[in-house]
């Protein structure tokens, strides 16, 4: 099961690419990607690791996307 997070600030494709590069390098991340209009980040992470991973992901967003924050939106069921 994955999770989807809503971006609270508009980002551009260059920022999205840089974010995905760093996030995908985190060891506990199984998969990640944005929706078409870059308003949602979809992630699959080792289940018990979401708090640790998301703490790092939030920092990546703030650094690479000019202070952009995330808010949990919904679960992704396969």
C-alpha positions, 0 to 999 in steps of 0.5 A, spaced: 500 500 500 502 506 498 500 513 500 499 520 496 501 527 499 498 533 496 503 539 495 501 545 498 505 550 493 506 549 485 512 546 483 515 546 476 518 540 472 525 541 474 524 542 481 520 535 480 525 532 477 530 534 482 526 532 488 524 525 485 532 524 484 533 525 491 527 521 494 528 515 490 535 514 493 533 514 500 534 506 502 527 505 504 523 508 498 520 502 494 517 507 488 515 514 488 512 519 482 508 525 481 501 525 478 501 529 471 500 536 474 505 535 479 500 536 485 500 530 488 506 525 490 505 518 490 510 514 494 511 506 496 515 505 502 517 500 507 511 500 511 514 501 518 518 506 515 513 512 513 515 517 519 522 516 518 522 517 510 517 522 510 521 527 515 527 526 510 522 527 504 519 534 507 526 536 508 528 535 501 521 539 498 523 545 503 530 545 500 529 544 493 522 547 492 522 553 495 519 551 502 514 547 499 510 543 504 506 536 503 500 534 506 497 527 506 492 526 501 490 518 501 492 511 501 493 508 494 491 501 494 493 496 489 
